[in-house]
Amino acid sequence: MKQQPTKQRILFTTLTVASAIGFLASFLQTIEKLTLLKNPESILVCNINAVFSCTNILNSWQSSVFGFPNSLMCIIFFVVMMTAGIVGWTGGTINSKLRLVFLAMALFFVGFGFWYLWQSIFIIGSMCIYCIFCYGGVLVASDALLRLSYKDIKLNNNIQKTLSRMIANKADIVLFASIALIIVLEIIIKFT
């Protein structure tokens, strides 16, 4: 196996760590969901106060959009991303088409997570601490994948040059940080 360049190795490490955090949060949320299914009167560990109440979130239809707990979907996503991160971090290579599939998955989760947190804040009226950690993991993993894969996206030369310039100037980091900031502002606006 050939050694990855330092920047790529850092990105794969970032992908691995972000995915591990997201996986742990998803796993813990799944345990809480199972606890709630066994006994709807259970007091969940993640019920911190009226705002941070996993019970309110996990009892909503939004927590099982596709007919099963969203956290199960997140577990699968984070395991795949963590595996990709470990493969790259240890010097393995990932086919560019597969990296683009991973990037598409990650961007789906960026959109899905934004919708889910919007629903949590403004429709359900509560927050889940595990969801916040999952979404943080999604944002960081998505940015790492974007930085690893942007050269493989088939775009015309002008758009590719613009994208390369944006990545070089860290505009992607600003974009993903802005998404996180929007969520934080929504929480502050709703709950203060």
Secondary structure as UniProt FT lines:
FT   HELIX           6..38
FT   TURN            40..41
FT   TURN            45..46
FT   HELIX           54..58
FT   HELIX           61..64
FT   TURN            65..66
FT   HELIX           70..89
FT   TURN            90..91
FT   HELIX           96..118
FT   HELIX           119..124
FT   HELIX           129..149
FT   HELIX           150..152
FT   HELIX           157..168
FT   TURN            169..170
FT   HELIX           171..191
//
